[in-house]
């Protein structure tokens, strides 16, 4: 648990996850999406799995979110903040693994 209130998590999640569910789904179907991130034994990266959960969360009414979904939202906020703080490449950000990784987590730094 992050120690933040649901309101704080909700506000940060809405600010940082700047891709619509359909945009995330379309991106998850690309080779770029599958080319980044650490993979477990099943071959699917953590970020790719997270993207699927983010789509589900964004399609769920706030009042209907489970504790597990709130926890994942807090994790997403933390990941995006850390990854953005690293800074992206100065050359060809549009085609960078840094951007693709963030997009798996629902944030397009080019927006």
C-alpha positions as CSV (number, residue, x, y, z in Angstrom):
1,X,0.0,0.0,0.0
2,X,1.3,3.4,-0.9
3,X,0.1,5.4,2.2
4,X,-1.7,7.8,-0.1
5,X,-5.5,8.3,0.0
6,X,-7.6,7.0,-2.8
7,X,-8.2,10.6,-3.9
8,X,-4.5,11.3,-4.2
9,X,-4.0,8.1,-6.2
10,X,-7.0,8.9,-8.4
11,X,-5.8,12.4,-9.2
12,X,-2.2,11.3,-9.9
13,X,-3.3,8.3,-12.0
14,X,-5.6,10.5,-14.1
15,X,-2.8,13.1,-14.6
16,X,-0.1,10.6,-15.5
17,X,-2.0,8.0,-17.5
18,X,-2.6,10.2,-20.5
19,X,-3.6,7.4,-23.0
20,X,-7.1,6.3,-23.6
21,X,-8.0,2.6,-23.1
22,X,-8.2,2.0,-26.9
23,X,-4.8,3.8,-27.5
24,X,-3.2,1.5,-24.8
25,X,-4.8,-1.6,-26.3
26,X,-3.7,-0.7,-29.8
27,X,-0.1,0.0,-28.6
28,X,0.0,-3.3,-26.6
29,X,-0.7,-5.1,-29.9
30,X,2.5,-3.7,-31.5
31,X,6.0,-5.2,-31.7
32,X,7.3,-2.0,-30.0
33,X,5.2,-2.8,-26.9
34,X,6.5,-6.4,-26.8
35,X,10.1,-5.3,-27.4
36,X,10.6,-3.6,-24.0
37,X,10.5,-4.5,-20.3
38,X,11.5,-7.4,-18.1
39,X,9.8,-10.7,-18.8
40,X,8.9,-13.4,-16.4
41,X,8.7,-17.1,-17.2
42,X,5.7,-16.6,-19.4
43,X,7.4,-14.3,-21.9
44,X,5.1,-11.3,-21.2
45,X,6.7,-8.2,-19.7
46,X,5.6,-6.6,-16.5
47,X,4.7,-3.4,-18.3
48,X,2.7,-5.3,-20.9
49,X,0.7,-7.0,-18.2
50,X,0.3,-3.7,-16.4
51,X,-1.1,-2.1,-19.6
52,X,-3.9,-4.7,-19.8
53,X,-4.7,-4.0,-16.1
54,X,-4.7,-0.2,-16.7
55,X,-7.2,-0.6,-19.6
56,X,-9.5,-2.6,-17.2
57,X,-9.1,0.1,-14.5
58,X,-9.8,2.9,-16.8
59,X,-13.0,1.2,-17.9
60,X,-14.1,0.6,-14.3
61,X,-16.2,3.2,-12.4
62,X,-14.3,4.8,-9.6
63,X,-16.8,3.5,-7.0
64,X,-16.4,-0.1,-8.3
65,X,-12.5,-0.2,-8.1
66,X,-11.2,-3.1,-5.9
67,X,-8.4,-2.8,-3.4
68,X,-6.2,-4.7,-5.8
69,X,-6.9,-2.1,-8.5
70,X,-6.2,0.8,-6.2
71,X,-2.9,-0.8,-5.3
72,X,-2.0,-1.2,-9.0
73,X,-2.9,2.4,-9.7
74,X,-0.5,3.5,-7.0
75,X,2.2,1.2,-8.5
76,X,1.5,2.7,-12.0
77,X,1.9,6.3,-10.6
78,X,5.2,5.4,-8.9
79,X,6.5,3.7,-12.1
80,X,5.7,6.6,-14.4
81,X,7.1,9.2,-12.0
82,X,10.4,7.2,-11.6
83,X,10.7,6.5,-15.3
84,X,10.0,10.1,-16.3
85,X,12.5,11.4,-13.7
86,X,15.3,9.3,-15.5
87,X,14.6,11.5,-18.6
88,X,14.3,10.3,-22.1
89,X,16.8,10.2,-24.9
90,X,17.6,13.5,-26.6
91,X,17.7,11.9,-30.0
92,X,14.6,10.1,-31.5
93,X,12.5,10.0,-28.4
94,X,9.5,8.9,-30.6
95,X,11.2,5.5,-31.3
96,X,12.9,5.0,-28.0
97,X,12.6,2.0,-25.6
98,X,12.1,4.7,-22.9
99,X,9.0,5.9,-24.6
100,X,7.7,2.5,-25.4
101,X,8.1,1.3,-21.8
102,X,6.2,4.3,-20.5
103,X,3.4,3.7,-23.1
104,X,3.0,0.1,-21.8
105,X,2.2,1.8,-18.5
106,X,-0.4,4.2,-20.2
107,X,1.8,7.3,-20.4
108,X,2.9,8.8,-23.7
109,X,5.7,11.4,-23.0
110,X,5.1,12.8,-26.5
111,X,1.6,14.1,-25.7
